[in-house]
């Protein structure tokens, strides 16, 4: 900010002002507190306080069998809980040595990419709201609603989804789910048309560009050193994506590109997220096509054949002896769990979401640690906003896509 | 192509038999280093031309109350993005004097992660610029993730069984 007027030495107005930005400020979109030291409107120093909504998930998880931990993962990044759920199921499957059929993988990919879209569209449209353009937010919000309806068809809930189980899904996708998916993917009336309109509103909008270009930038080296992952890292120019580096859930079967930026500022982060939404749409289309190729009995596969770990359907529990026994064993924690330690990560909407699970062979994890991308890259926030304007700090915060639930675990 | 064998060979050449407990659970090379050497090992992994583990993925602690004299383990996950190889290494420390050198000089990302580890396990990271509680309240005077604080039993004991036909 070179054109900022520096007040002369000894001026009475030279004193800096201390301002509490948050924890309940409406512009912070969550419980974040930053104590800012301001010279006029310029930020001299920022100190972040986190932990306002800490809920001791790691401690609680030490008391719960594997399938009861899924609802805890919902509440990390609640804008894209299906990715957290799937990440957790995949971690358990890695520990237990369960392999899933291709159809399950593709259905999971559809759900995960829908979740990525729903997360990115919130983040990008909120950047718009914070820079003074509210309408884009309302446009894309309709489609988040549609995504939530798809979740609802699959698992019965919307925000904190608890979707799927170890080994697959709780039930097969209904026709209504696929119809809604087709409605979502429709080129003319579906999300692609809306996203195009959203981009028309923002990408070359002069006001938006002037507000976001050069705002909160970070270099690739600093970003790596600060532990950035996900879209924020890619905006700085590093093409690290867990889906490509360590493919899980058959991501290697899909054709997509990893968009990267150059400067790592708010504008680049915005562009990277937009492009990722296009890529996600592209992946969903491919996955849906692959799912449709399963005919006959194959089209009814929605879970792996692992009765010792896959919680059986309730109607089977009431009618089949074997299902009743396994249901009892799983609920009471009698299924054997191998001792060992496993780290598994998925590409969450914010970056590498990792699960480090140590099992001693008991009913519950001996230790479970969530690698929460938000928590790690939030450390860079004071550095990003230093020497910038107060209003830039607000945009920078929303464009980092900080989710309080993930930050505080 | 960087394989686990190469990493193991390089580390053994450099540190000899100070590095112990080589394992490969689920394909990830895992080993234990003496706690005085944690920064040396990390710096070596970071700098060495063939290794280049330049990304600290994760850092946390584990409590083993029965492991006398080495109750706390600090676990580091590092990642080489170019070769896409991950490793995990642990340092064990006495719970009476849980001093471990801080990795903040090498990785900025270790700052919050070490504060979190201190907050929950009480590991004292020597050299950390701002080692104070992060997720818990500042007034807390214990380290809640340690195993001596078990969660409440999920079976209810406050109800009189007789009233529920189980007496």
Boltz contact constraints between the chains, C-beta under 6 A:
constraints:
  - contact:
      token1: [A, 51]
      token2: [B, 134]
      max_distance: 6.0
  - contact:
      token1: [A, 51]
      token2: [B, 135]
      max_distance: 6.0
  - contact:
      token1: [A, 54]
      token2: [B, 135]
      max_distance: 6.0
  - contact:
      token1: [A, 59]
      token2: [B, 145]
      max_distance: 6.0
  - contact:
      token1: [A, 63]
      token2: [B, 151]
      max_distance: 6.0
  - contact:
      token1: [A, 225]
      token2: [B, 108]
      max_distance: 6.0
  - contact:
      token1: [A, 226]
      token2: [B, 108]
      max_distance: 6.0
  - contact:
      token1: [A, 226]
      token2: [B, 109]
      max_distance: 6.0
  - contact:
      token1: [A, 227]
      token2: [B, 109]
      max_distance: 6.0
  - contact:
      token1: [A, 240]
      token2: [B, 81]
      max_distance: 6.0
  - contact:
      token1: [A, 245]
      token2: [B, 84]
      max_distance: 6.0
  - contact:
      token1: [A, 340]
      token2: [B, 25]
      max_distance: 6.0
  - contact:
      token1: [A, 341]
      token2: [B, 25]
      max_distance: 6.0
  - contact:
      token1: [A, 342]
      token2: [B, 26]
      max_distance: 6.0
  - contact:
      token1: [A, 354]
      token2: [B, 58]
      max_distance: 6.0
  - contact:
      token1: [A, 367]
      token2: [B, 62]
      max_distance: 6.0
  - contact:
      token1: [A, 369]
      token2: [B, 60]
      max_distance: 6.0
  - contact:
      token1: [A, 371]
      token2: [B, 58]
      max_distance: 6.0
  - contact:
      token1: [A, 376]
      token2: [B, 109]
      max_distance: 6.0
  - contact:
      token1: [A, 379]
      token2: [B, 111]
      max_distance: 6.0
  - contact:
      token1: [A, 379]
      token2: [B, 112]
      max_distance: 6.0
